Amino acid sequence: MGKPKIFVLDTNVILHDHKAIRHFQDNNLVIPIAVVEELDKFKKGNDSLAFNARGFMRDIDRITEGKSFGKDGLPIGPRLGLIKVEPNHPFSGEYADMFKDDIQDHRILSTAMWVRDHNPGTFVALVTKDVNLRLKAKAAGMAVQDYLTDK
């Protein structure tokens, strides 16, 4: 078994599959606080997006019951990796000029880049179903993947 990878999840992955955190084997997951903020907007209603937002938040609540994420995160479950919610981190250097608009996608991308920069020697990728965000990530040199467990 190699060193766990770190995957930073975008909101649309969770809205697509609220059990997505259980599909990354023993790899570690980071949920940017911007994702939690977006999920909060989707939780009301009876459609699949609301169902998935609520289901994910309940799952995270169970994982964190009586605990905090700490530096490394908390175990998702048996034979699974760790998960943590990461505060937003601003872009630095040239990327602050490249991504000037203060929007959730940019907060998610900048947090993914911060996680990458603070975990040298570890593969870190942003996982999103958003084509535009994937293009922005590629432009910024960030590893990025589509969420494909449903294909």
N, C-alpha and C positions, 0 to 999 in steps of 0.2 A: 504494500500500500504506500503510495507516494504522499508527498506533502499535500494537504488539502488546498484547494483553490478557494478563492473568494469571489462570490457572485453578488453584485449589487443589483437589486430588483427594482424595476420601474413599476409604477402603479398599474399599468395596463396588464402586466403579467398576473398580478393578484386578482384584478377584476375579471380576467379571463379564466383563472383557475385558483380558487381560494386555498387549495391544498398544494399549491406550487412549491411551498417550502419543503415538502416531503419528497420532491423529485430531484433533489440535487445530491443524493447519496451522502457521503461523509464530508462533503465540502461545506464551507462556511458561507453564511449569507449576511448581507448588510441591507437593512431597510432604511433609506434616508428619511429623516423626519418630514421632508416635503411629501413623501409618499403617504405617510400617516395622515398628514393634513388633507391630501387629496381624497383618501379613502373616507375620511369623515364626511365629505361632501356627497359621497355616493351611498351612504349607509341607509338612507331613508327610501322607502318604496318597496314594491313587490317584484321588481324585475330581477334578472339574473345578476346585474351589476351590484344592486343593493344586497342581494343574497351573498354574493362573493365577498363584498366589503365587510359585511357583518361576520361572516364565517371566519374570515382571516383574522379580524380583530379579536374574536372570541378565542381562537386558537393561540394567538400571541398572549392574550390575557392568561390562559391556562399555563403556558410555558413560563410566564414571569410571576406567577402567583407567589407572593411573599418574597420575591427576589428582585434584584436589579440586574441589568445587563452586565455591569462591570466593564473592564477593559476589553475582554475577549468575547463576551457574549454568553449565552446560555444554551445548553443542549436542546436541540429540537426534539429528539427522541432516540430510541435505541438504533444504533448503527447509522445515525444521521449526524450532521455537523452541528456547528454552533450558529446562533442567530443573534444579532444585535440591531438596535435602532441607533443610527448615527445622526448627530446634529448636522445641520447644514454647514457647509464650509464654502467660503467664497472662492472664486477663481483667483489665481495669482498670475503675475507676469503678463505675457502677451495674451493669455486667454481672457483676462479681465477686459481687454479692449475688443476681443473677438466676440464675446458673448455679453454685450452690455445690457440687454433687456433683462429685467428682474422677473423671470417667469419660472414656474415650477420645473419645467424640463431643464433649464439651466442650473437650478439648484440641485437637481438629481445628478446631472452630469458632473458638476463641480465637486459634489460629495464623492462620486465614484472616482474621480481623478485624485482627490485627497486620499481616499482609502488606498489607491494604487501607490501613490507617492510615499505613504507611511507604512507600506508593507513590502520593502524591497526583497526581491528574490521569490516573491509569491505571485502566481498568476492571478490577476484581478480583472474581471470583465463586468461590464454593464449588460444586463439582460433586459431587453425591451421588445415589444411588438410594434413599436412606433418607428416607422421607416425614417421619418425626419430626424428623430433623436439619434437613430443609428448613424445617419449621415453626419450629423454634428459631432458625434463621438469619434467617428473615423477621422474627421477633419482635425480633431484635437489630439489624435494619436492614442485614443483610448480603445482598448480591446472591447468589442461589443458583439453580442449574440442575440439572435431571435430566440424566443421561447418556443420550442418545437415538440414538447412531449405529447402534444395532441395530434401530431402528424405521423 
